[in-house]
């Protein structure tokens, strides 16, 4: 996408880009793509001429052609825009503290999100068949399960090895081994997979 020639961002406003894009300024912004949104300026970097907006509502070019109303958005939506792509900029005023109403995220919340993402990634078997992944997903609902290469480790002691049949269960105590075989048979039956 090429920047618009003679964009609003390049036009002089007497105070320069820094003043135009000062923290808290509120604008209706139209881009070369045809997108239109109302946003509060949260930051501006003169090199590479990027403005960060807290979006209040947005409209796409198709909405403008159809005459539909703007879509209200959660004020948590941020958008970074190269100011060279702004074709129209209409001032709507200023807010005193644009960051005051922004929700804060604690370090504990971020760490918990990271733990959840890692846990979700660890549930994905790499280089395994779709059938193996279905078996893993089904067993993990009942027993603690994780991948060890292409083997499924259940309860930290029993392995289910490819091709993931009950006779492929290996290791652990006899009771744990029998429990895993029983659960595996039940899950294969629910998934309509044969036992051999």
Buried (B, 14 or more C-beta within 10 A) or exposed (E): EEBBEEBBBBEEEEEEBEEBBEBBBBBBBBBBEBBBBBBBBBBBBEEEBBBBBBBBBBBBEEBBEEEEEBEEBEBEBEBEBBBBBBBEBEEEEEBEEBEEEEEEEEEEEEEEEEEEEEEEEEEEBEEBEEEBBBBBBBBBEEBEBBBEEBBBBBBEEBBBBEEBBBEBBEBBEEEBBEBBBEBBBEBBEEEEBEEE
